[in-house]
Amino acid sequence: WTAFLRSLKTRGLTGVQLVISDAHAGLKHAIEAVLLGAAWQRCRVHFLRNVLAQVPKGHAEMVAAAIRTVFAQPDAEHVRSQLDVIAGMLGRQFGKVEAMLREASQDVTAFADFPVSHWKKIWSTNPLERVNKEIKRRTDVVGVFPNPAALLRLAGSVLVETHDEWQVSDRRYLSESSMALLNPTTRQPQEVATPALLTA
């Protein structure tokens, strides 16, 4: 993973503020080593699956519904306080679930430090997985490729189509106006008084 991320930087990747992934230890370590200053968001979908694996099936829906309330809050402060409340509530019956929630509290709520309009796009890897699913669907239709280059051309064309769709305003992945919220506000230059005004 470290070599992969370094190759992306070599090819021009800059300004990464957030990486979303599952809790792959090697990937997380590589992010910390290569993408200095970037936050890490643990995919909420993968995290919830990990939690529910520790819960009896009869209680799974209740636990899932409780955890989802964390992601229904209006701002970062309420997101994190709700996680604390839910961890304590579930901990009365499921100690391991409480421990998992508290251990991952920073990782699963990293999205909350970004604009609210981005939250649904950055709190899980679902958008990326939809792209991967489309690539798989298209390659399954072909079945057997004559060589690796043919596979790469097809996968590349799917990515180009996805990119073009995301450029259309009503289907844009993240709008330009919402992306502008990530950048520091540009200070307007102050007017400098002219000598004529100073002596008037």
N, C-alpha and C positions, 0 to 999 in steps of 0.2 A: 504493500500500500504506500509506503514511503516513496519508493521509486516511481509509482504511478502519479502521485501528487506532485512530485518534483518535475516529472515530465510535463504535467499540465502547466506548471509555472514557467518552464522553459519555453513552452509554446505560447506564452503570453497571458496566462491567467493572473489577474491582479484584483485587489480590492475585495477579497472574499470576507464577508462579515459573518456568515452562518453556514454551517454544514449540517445537513439532516441525514441521519442514517440509523440503522439498528445498532445495538450495543456490541458491535464487533470490536474486541479489544485492540487488535492490530490496527484497524482503521482509525480508531479514536486516538491511539498513540501517534499515528502518522499525521493526523490533523494537528495535534498539539506541536509536533516537531517541525512541520513544513508550513502550515498556514497560520503563522503567528498572529495572535490577536483575534482569530476567528472564533466565534461561539459555536457550541455543538448542541444541536437539538436531537434528543433521542426520539425516534419515531413513536408517536403515541399509540399507533395501531399495533406495532410489534411489542411495545411495552405492555399493553393491555392483554395481549395473548400470553405473554410470560406470566402476568399476574394470575390470569384465569386458570392457568395450568396448575396453580397451587390451591385452587378453590374447588370444593365439591360441586358437581354439575348442577345440583339443585339450587345452589346459591350464586351461580355464575352471573345470571342476568341482574340480580340485585347489586352485586359488586361492580359489574360493568356500568350500570346506570349511575351508581354513586360516583365512580371515578370520572365519568363523562361530565358531571357537573363542574368539575375543575375547569374544563375547557369552555364552559358556557358563561364565564364571568366577563364583566365589561372592561376590566383593566388589569394591569400586572399585579397590583397590590391584592386585589380580590382573588385572582388566580392562585396566588401563592398561599393566601390565608385559607382558601377553600381546600387546597391540597392538605394543609395541616389539619383542618377539621375532619376531612374524610379519612385521613390516615388514622386519627384518633378513634373515630367512630368504628371503622372496620377492624381496628386493632383489638377491640373488645372481644371479637369472635375469631379473627384471623390474624394472629400475631405476625405471621410471615408476610402477609400482604402489607401490614403497616410498615414493617421493616423495609420492604421493597419500595414503597412509596417515599419513605423518608430518605432512603439512600439515593433514589433517583430524582429527588425533588428539584434540584437545579437543572438536571439534564432534560426532564420532560416539560419544564416550564421556560426554557430559554426563549421560546417564541414570543413570550410576553414582553420582552424588551424591544420588540419591533412594532411597527405600526399595526394597529388593530385590523386594518384592511388587508394585511398580509397573513394574518394568523391561519386561516383555513388552508392556505397554500404552503405554509412552512412548518406546521406542527406534525406532519407525517411525510412519508415518502410516497404517498399515493399518486401524486401527479407523475412522478418518474416511473412508478410501476405500471401506470396506464400506458405510457410510451413503450415500455418493455413488452407489455402484453400485445400491443399492436404489432411490434416487430415480430414477435413469436407467431402471431396469427398469419402475418404475410409470408413468413418463411415456411410455415407449415403447409401453406397452399402449394408452394414450389416442391417441397419435400427434399429432393436431392439436388445439390448444387454442383456444377461441373468443376469448380475450383473455389478457393477462399475469396478470391477477388469478386466473384459473382455474388457471394453472400454479403460481402462488404458493400457492394454497390446497392443492393436492395435495402439493407439496413440503413445505409446513408440516405437513400431517397426517402425513407419513412421519416428520418430525423429532419430532413429539409422540409418535408410537408408539414411536420409538426411545428417547426420554427415559423414557417409562413403563416400557419393558422394563428399562432400566438402573436404575430405582428398585427393582425386585424384587431381594431380597437375593441369590438364587442366580445372578442374571445381572447384577449391579451392575458397572458399568464399573470404578470404584474404590470399595472399601468405606469406610464411615465410619471404621472403626478404622484402616485403612491411611492414610487422609487425615489422621487425627489425628497421625500420625508427622511430618507436615510442619510442624506448629506447635510453637513452643517449649514445653517442659514447664512447665505452670503450677505455680508454687511454692505449696506448702501454707502457709497462714498459721501462723506460730509462735504458740504459746500465750504469753500475757503473764502473768507471775506477778502474783497479786493482793497487795495490801498485807498481807492476813492471812497469806499464805504467807511473805512477806518478813520479817515480824516474829515468826513462830512459832519 
